[in-house]
Structures are given as structure tokens and as C-alpha cells.
């Protein structure tokens, strides 16, 4: 588990720590993953359709060909994240920090 901390207006309270995890092809669709860290995680072809990812940490996360349509990334911290060739249809990024992200053919 990650410790809770405040960064500006973002509050992160982690439930699960997937930092640097190999999550290729995993199915997280419809799950509440709020406050989870996916920093440096490899999520190629993973399914996050309709998942709640509010307040997640996505630093250097890799979503190649992932299904994140309808996922809620509100208040997520996204630094150097790759979303290449991913389905972002109706994904929500309200109040998220998006810094150095890549959406090639998404």
C-alpha cells in the first residue's frame, strides 16, 4: 500500500500498488480502482472499459492498445503516460494533471 499524501489539489489514497507491474491483457473493466498506483506499469491490451480510476497515479504508465473507453480518470496524476492506439471513447479526464502524454493513433 502507498501512504496517503496531498499534492496541490490532488489527494491520493492508494488501495493497491501496481507500480512497475506487468499487467498486459488484464481485465479491470467496471472495477473501482480509485487511488491506485499504476506508475511505470505495462498495461498493453488491458481492459479498463468503464473502470473508475479517480485519483490514480499513472506516472510513466504504458497503455498500448488498451480499452479505456468510458473509464473515469478524474483527478488522476498522469505524467509521461502513453495511450498509443488505445480506445479513449468517452474517457473522463476532468481535473486530471496531464503532463507529457502520448495519444498516437488513439
N, C-alpha and C positions, 0 to 999 in steps of 0.2 A: 504494500500500500504506500502511496505517496502521502506526504504530510500536506495538510491544507495550507494555502497561503493566498495572499491578496496581491494582485499586480494591477495597479491603477483601478479601473472599474471592473476588472475581471476577477472572479473568485473561483478557485479550483479546489474541489474536494474529491479526491480520487477514490473510486471504488475498487478498480482493478488496474494494475500496472502492466500494460503490454509494451512498455518501452523496449525497443530493439528486438521485438518478437517477429517470428516468421509466421504470418497469418494468411498465406496465399490460399485463395479459394474458400476461405472460411465463410460461414453463413451467420451474419449478425442481423439479418433483416428483422425489422419490427422490435428490436430489443432496446431497452433503456440503458444506454452506456454513458449517461451524463457523468462528467467529472473524471472520465477515464483518460489515462495517458497512452497515446499511440506514437509517442516520439520515436522517430527512427524505425518504425515498424514497416515491414514489407507486406502490403495488402493487395497484391496483384490478384485480379479476378475475384476479389472478395465481394460479398453481397451485404450492403448496408441499406438496402431499399427500405424506406420508412423508419429507419432507426433514429432514436433520439440521442444526439451526440452533443448536447448543450454543455458548454464549459470544458470541452475536451482539450487536451494538449496534443497538437499534431506536428510539432517541430520535426522537419525532415522526414515526414511520413511519405509513403510511396503508394499511391492508388492507381496503378496502371490497369486499364480495362476493368475497373471496379464498377459495380452497380450501386450508386449512391443517390439514385433518384428519390425525391421525396424525403431524404434524410434531413434532420434538423441540426445544423451546426451553430446555432445561436450562441454567441459569446465564446466561441472557440478561439484558441490561440493557434494560429496557422502560420508558421514561419518556414520558408523553403519547402513547401509541400508540392508534390507532383500529383496532378489529377489527369494525366495524359490518357486519352482515348477512353475516358470514363463517362458513364451516363449520369449527368448532373440535372436531369429534368426535374424541375420543381424542388431542387435542394434549397435549403434556407441557410443563409449566412448572416442573418441580422445581428448587428453589434459584435461581429467577429473581427478579430485582428488578422488581416490577410497581408502578409509581408513576404515578398518573393515567392510567388506561387506560379505553377505552370499548368495550363489548361490546353495543351496541344491536342487538337482534333477531338476535343470533348464536346 
